[in-house]
């Protein structure tokens, strides 16, 4: 079972530096940066509906090491075994009147998108190596971590104005236009603005944020990876987004954030049963997330856990993005009296669950889930971490 100390960046940075020296003529990189993945405690599929989300940044991170070069060429290597081939790419820095375009390999599109939408210039060419200890496809936002790490790396080459909101929005735009994933703002926001010892309540309509302390030593956030991998770029995500937009249109609202449960019930006959259930999840989840932030602020973990369970049930029954493996993991966790709550986290169709529990119960809970789960799970005991970092390289 991995904990924050096991995920320390030293070995990851060292590995990236080793690959860099092997790939780029034996010289050491001059720049090292990292950005975190995230786990969303509650508020699922609400961000693209202008609602509330409550994620925290993780100690699991993506690192990028590299150095500028003067010939206008960008050369990047990834160490991720799960990434599609080839594991290295080369292309020219985009110039005015020209633009980068997405293509193969897919992992490079996240990097290209950030370069294309970077908010300062001119950028020099550079060599870089990417390494990460965030499981790909696990719902812990390895993609936003890569985008924010890339943006942070570019800031070391050519400074922008340092606006964190604009940074997150540029990374989101990269995902929209180069990875073709119509994501909300949550993943990029928490990767940019994460703070150690805090969850972050994000209002996805106003883009206002509120730090919620999460420092109780008797509390553990356990992430359980089902090791069932999902790919969200497919039709399911876009279908849910479209259904939400359809429901909002029927209700005469700009988004489901503006809607109430009573107005949805009054208009139920005007939409399909499926669209109604999608909207019921979102409207309920927005309310749950707001209540959950209040519960966490007041250390009412029992109430927070109840809201997590309600969230999972809604995601399973109304939004239909859970799967048998995630349901198994949640049910097993909830059988232990030391668990406050558990739910699927991330986009769904596999990936991870997040469980809030008493620290003293951790070993028993992990053992019980292992016994009950039909697959092979991976466990991470996590603490809320900081956003992007620049790492001095010796």
N, C-alpha and C positions, 0 to 999 in steps of 0.2 A: 504494500500500500504506500503510495507516494504522498509525502507531506510537503509543505513549503520549503523545508530545508533540502529535501531530496531534489527539488526542482531548481536549486540554486543555479545562477547563471554562469558561474565560473567554468564548469565543464562544457557548457554549450558554446560560450565565447571561445574557449580554447579549441574546441573542435572546428568551429568556423574559421578561426585563424589558421589552423593546420591545413584545411582544405584550400584556403586562400593562397597560402604559400606554395602549395603543390600546383595550383592552377595558374598562378601568375608570377612565375619566374623566381620563386624562392624569397620574395620580399614580404615584409610584414604589412598588414593593412594599417592605415593611419586613423581611420574612423571606426568607432563601434557604437551601435545604438540598439535599443530593444523596445518593444511595445507588448502590452499584455493581451492575452485572451480574456474572456469574461464568462461568468455564469450569470444567468438571469434568475434572480430569486423568485420573482413573480411579475406578471405583466407580459403575457405571451401573445404574439400577433396583434398587439395593440399599437406598436410604434407607427406602422403605416396607416393607422386609423386615428392618428393625432392624439393618442391617449397617453397614459402613464406607464413607465416601466421602472423596475427596481433591480438593476444589475450591480455586480461588483467586479472589479478587475482582479485577475488571478496572478499568482506567482509564475504560472506557465506563460512563456513568452516566445516571441519571434525575435531573433537577433539578425542584424545586418552589419557586416564588416566590409570595409573597402577603402579605396583611395581614388582621388581624381586622376584623370589622364587628359592629355592636351590635344588629342587628335579627333575629338568629337564622337568617339565610339563608346558605346555602353556595352559592357560584357558582364553577364550575371550568371552565377552558378547557384543551384539549390541543392541542399543535402537531403531533402525530404524524399525518402524512398517511395512514398505513396504518390508523389507528384508524377504527372504524365511526362513521357519522354519528348524531346531530349531534356536533359537536366541542366543544360546551359544554353544561353541565347546571346546573340550579339545584334545590335542595331544602332543606328546613328541617333544622336540627340535631335529631337524635333526642332526645326527652325521655323521662323515666321513664314507663313504661307504653306507650310507642310505640317503633317500631323501623323502621329503613330496610329496604327490600326490594330484591333484585336486579331488574334489568329492562334496558331499552335506554337508551342505548348500552352495549355490553358493556364497553368500557374503563373506564367509570365504576364498574362493579361492584367492581373492585379497591379503588378509593378508598372507596366506600361501606362495604365490608366492614371496612376498617381503622377507619373512623370508628365503626362500630357496635361493634367489639370493642376500642376504645381503653380503656386501663386506668386512666383518671383522668377527672375532670370537675368541674364542667360545662364543656363546650366552648363557645366563642363561635361565631358565624357567621364566615365568612371568604371572601375572594376569593382565587383561586389560579390560576396557570398552570403546566402541566406540559410539560416538554420532555425529550427523551432522544436520545442517540446510540447506543443499543443497538438492533441490528436486531430488529424484532418477528418472532416465529416462527422465530428462528434458533437456538434452543436455548441462548441465553446468559442466560436468565432475566430478560427485560425485565419480566415480571409481578412477581417478587419485588422487583426494584429499585424498581418503582412503589409497591409496598406499604410497603417500608421507608422510602422517601422520604416517603411520606404520614405514616407513624407519626412520623418524625423531625420533620416539620413540625408535627404536632399537639403534640409535646413542647415546642415553642417557644410554643405558645398556652396550654398547660395542662400543667404538669409531672406526669409519673408518677414511680414510684419509681426509675427508671433501670435496672431489671433487664434485661440484654440477652437472656437466655434467654426471659424472659416476653414481651419485645418480639417476638422471632422467632416464638414460638408464637402470639401474637395475629395476626401477619401470615399465618401458615399457616392459622389458623382462618378468616381473611377469605377466603382462596382456596378453602377447602373449602366455605364456606357461601354465598359470593356469586358466585364464578366457577365453582362446581360442579366443581372440579378436585381429586381426592383425592390431592394431592401429598404426598411425604415432607417432611422438615424441612430438607433440605440447602440449598435455594435461599435461604430466609429466613435461615438460620443464617450462611451465608457472607457475605450482604449486610450483616448486622448486625455480624459479628465479623471480617471480613477485616482483614488487617494487611499493610502494604507489605513486600515482600520475603519473603513466606511463603505457602505453601499451608497449608490447614487440614484436618487429619485429624479427621473428625467420627465419633464413635460414636453412631449413630442410636438405639441402645437406651438407653444411659446418659446421652446428651446431653453427654458429656465431649468436650473438644476438645484437640488437640495441634498447636501451630504447627510446621511443617516448613520450615526455611530454603530459599529459592529465590532466591539472590542472585548466583549464578555469572555473571560478565559474559560468559563464553564460551557461555552457554546462551540459547536463544530458545524461547519458547512461541509457536508460530504457529497462529492460528485461521484456518481457511479456510471461508468461508460458501459453501455450494453454491448459495445463492439459490433452492433449492427449499423452499418454505414448508410447514410442518406445523402442524396444529391438534390439540393433544393432548386437548382437552376431549371429543373424540369417544370412540368405544367402545373403541379399541385399548388405551388406557392402562388403563381400568377392567377390560378383559378380562385383561390381564397381571396386574394386581393380584389379581384373583379367582383366577386359576390358581395364583398363588403361595400364596394362603391355602388353596386346596384341597390343594396338595402338603404344606404344613405340617400340615394336619389329618390327612392320611393318615399322616404320620410321627409324629404324636402330639406335635407341638411347637407352642409359642405362635407362633413365626415361623421362617422359614428360617435366621435367624441361629443358632438352636439346633441346626440339622441338620448332619450331616457327609456327605461324599460317599459314605462306605461305607454309612451308613444309607439314603441315597437309592437306592443300587444294590440293597440288600437288599429294598427295597420297590417296585422298578420295576414288578413285575407288578400292583401294586395301583392303578396310575394310568395314565391314557392316555399315549401316547407324547409328545404335545404338552405335557402338564403336567409330565412327567418332564424334558423338555428345558428348559422354563422354570426349573424348580428347579435343574437342573444348572448353568445360567448363573449364577443368583443365588449358590448356594453357592460356586462357583468364583470368582466375582467378589469376594465378600467376602474370600476368602483372598488373591486377587491384590492387592486394595487394601491390605491389611495389609502384604504383602511389598513393595509399591511404595513405601509410606511409608518403610519401612526403607531401601530402595535409594536414595531421594532424600536421606534424612538422611545417608547415607554417600557421597553423590555418585557412586553407581554408576549412571550414566545408561544404560549399555548394558543392564543388567538391567531398569531401569525401562522402557526402550523395548520390550524383549521382552514385558513384562507388558501394555503398552498394545496391542500387536498381538494377543496372546492374548485380551484383552478385546474387541477389535473382532470377531475371528473368532467369539467366543461370542455377541456381540450379533447378528451376522449369521445364524449358523447355528442357534443354540439359542433365542435370544429373539426372533429375526425382527423386529427393529425398524430394521434398516439399509435402504438402498435402493441402486439402481444408481449413483446420483450419488455418494453417500458412499463406496461401495466403490471407485469410480474415483479419487476424491481420495486415499484412503488408499494404494491401490496405486501411484499416481504418486509420492507422497511417499516411499514406501519404496524407490523405485528409486535415490534419491540416497544415496551413502555417508555424507554428513554428517548424515543423519537417524537419530536413535536409535529413534524409534517414532512411530506415528500411529494414530489411532482416531476413530470417530465419537464425538461428545459430545452430551449432552442426551438428550431423550426418544426421538429417532429420527424416521424417516419424512421425512428432509430435515434442514435446519439445517446444522450445522457439523461439521468435524473439528478435532481438536487434535493438533498435531505438536510433538514435542520434538526440537530439532536444534542443531547447532553454529552459533553466530552467524555464522561466516565462510561458511556454506553458504546463508544465507538467500536471497540474490538468485538463485542457481542453482536452488534448490528452487522458489521462486515461479515462475520462468520455465518450469521443467519441468512443473509442475502446469498452468500456463496452456496449454501446448502439448498436454498429454495429455487435459485435461478437456473433455468434450463440451459442457458448458454454459459460463456466464460466472461465475467465482468472484470473491469479494471477500476480500482478505487483511488480517489484523490481526496485527502483531507486538506482543505484549503482555508486560507485567510485572505481578507480583502487586501489588495495590493495597490501599488502606485501605477500611474500612467507611464508614458514613454520616458526612457532614460538615455542619457549619453554616457558611454563608458570609456574612461581614459584607457588607452592601450599602451602598455609599457614598450 
